[in-house]
Amino acid sequence: MIKLYSQPTCGMCNFVHMLLDRKGIEYTECQDVDYMQNIGINHTPTLDVDGTLYIGKAIIDWINSRG
């Protein structure tokens, strides 16, 4: 299960959306800032892949490693 934590006005979040879509990677999205803060996510975008959290360049690296 893949979940993207993002904000609608975040340029990097929009870039990650584009990369995920181009690769055909299915994901759900959360833009609820209060929920993110409650679970300890304080940086967007954050990509949650089966419980492993990726931020920054690690997101791009993970996406690029997918066929």
ABEGO torsion letter per residue (X at the ends): XBBBBBBAABAAAAAAAAAAAAAGBBBBBBABAAAAAAAGBABOBBBBBGGBBBBEAAAAAAAAABX
